Amino acid sequence: MIDCDVLKLSAATCEQFIVPSYAADEETHNLFMDAFIENNRLDGVSQVMGYHPDYLRIFMSTQHFLLREDGPLSHDYRQYIAIMAAARHHCTYLVEVHEQDFLFHGGDPEWLKGLDHAPRKLRDLYEINKLLAHQPWLITKEHMLKLLKSSEPWSLSELMHAIILLTHFHALCSFVFGCGISAEVDSQGGHTYVESVLTSTAPTSLSTCSSYTSTSPSDAITTTSSTTATTNTTGAASNGRSDVNSNGNCQVNGVESNVCVKALMEKMRQMQEAPSELKSAAERIKQFNMEGKNTAEIAVPNSKQSASKSEIVNKYLQDGDFAYTDFHTRTCTEVQTFCACDYSWEDHGFSLANRLYADIGHYLDDKYSTAANMTYYTMGDLREVDTSSFRRAIWNYIHIMYGICHDDYDYSELNQLLEIKLKAYIKTLTCYPERLKKKDFDGVMKGFQHSEKVHVNLMVMEARQQAELLYALRALNCYLT
Ligand SMILES: CC(C)C[C@H](N)C(=O)O
């Protein structure tokens, strides 16, 4: 039996930004118990994801499957791969968590001195780790061949397991930085936005943006299947995380916030009432390229890592400066746009992943569809809102940055729905999560509830993972055929 006070204590310091365990509804509380048992602590990631219990459940089971269940890779390898992936984004939080887990699973402490001390087989993963994290479009079947035919070869199923771990942890870095998770709540400097990404000492609007009250089970979202939309059983009800000030908006500039949400809502309504004329696939692709070029012009913050942080991660990096470059300004013309009609998760990736690493396809499929379809029909303090066009715009925008085109999507919609600040935020979070600042987080989605910002961060994480994985699966498929 777990002592609930332990959970309570670890959440006590930062309850504006997480779901405090003592305030969680039964469903969320049970998930927190499971997380506690799984990780020997109630970790910050679970507590932030606790805003979205249906997502948290599938996230936890996927991570459990990847890290703990029987699978192609040994447990020390799995943890070491997680460390290598997190190091690419200088995510000291995840590096440290998985260093501990590595030792806990009997890993050789020598390997933690750095990549040079790890076995050759793990070192061989370095190149695809780097490319997957920053420029996955450069991955080819030759990379796969090299790993599968090296003197210490990877088997196909081991490689599949490793690739999924790498993409999972790259994407998780985006969530961790996006939600300001810097250390466990019960450790020094524990989880709080203030510690992790706050750059000024000015009072933050976050603390007034959100607070949490428990939700009734009937408010919970239910996932119906991997292909049908996730719906709120109470329709117009809130997502169960009603705010103390009951409007979900930042009090600091509530009027401005409300205007933003209303304007967005109005655009979505107009688009629904008067859908734009049907465009040909060629027109859509042209629009996609235009959006890509515009995205490439969006400036992102420069990188500056603190020396202490670098020390923790640099030992796992060889060329730490290798980073994302805009897909749409690449000089290498051989890299074609990735058309989802030629290779998609649903029609191609799912079955290949599942064939090489049994059942993983189902876990990922559930996770993607929950993240993409989850809705509470709210936006800020508005209710009964159909947010599907906004959510789809976010998902497809992330794929633009990876050169993945959905030729059934009208990219002019995206341009109307995502304001430039939000695009810049998403670009930073997706491609350079370690550079995100608190002011970036505060400056976007004004008037959204805090849980809604977390919701957007979840979508960024999942769409990003899917994009990376699609490139890897396509390359593997080329190798196999
Ligand atoms: C990201 C958010 C705007 C999502 C919205 N709250 C919904 O329930 O669909």
The ligand as a Tripos MOL2 file, in Angstrom:
@<TRIPOS>MOLECULE
LIG
    9     8     1     0     0
SMALL
NO_CHARGES

@<TRIPOS>ATOM
      1 C1         -5.6940   22.8320  -27.6150 C.3       1 LIG1
      2 C2         -7.0370   23.2190  -27.1400 C.3       1 LIG1
      3 C3         -7.5120   24.4540  -27.7440 C.3       1 LIG1
      4 C4         -8.0050   22.0970  -27.2890 C.3       1 LIG1
      5 C5         -9.3770   22.3670  -26.7850 C.3       1 LIG1
      6 N1         -9.4230   22.7490  -25.3980 N.3       1 LIG1
      7 C6        -10.2650   21.1660  -26.9910 C.2       1 LIG1
      8 O1        -10.8240   20.6820  -26.0700 O.co2     1 LIG1
      9 O2        -10.4050   20.6810  -28.0800 O.co2     1 LIG1
@<TRIPOS>BOND
     1     1     2 1
     2     2     3 1
     3     2     4 1
     4     4     5 1
     5     5     6 1
     6     5     7 1
     7     7     8 2
     8     7     9 1
@<TRIPOS>SUBSTRUCTURE
     1 LIG1         1 GROUP 0 **** ****
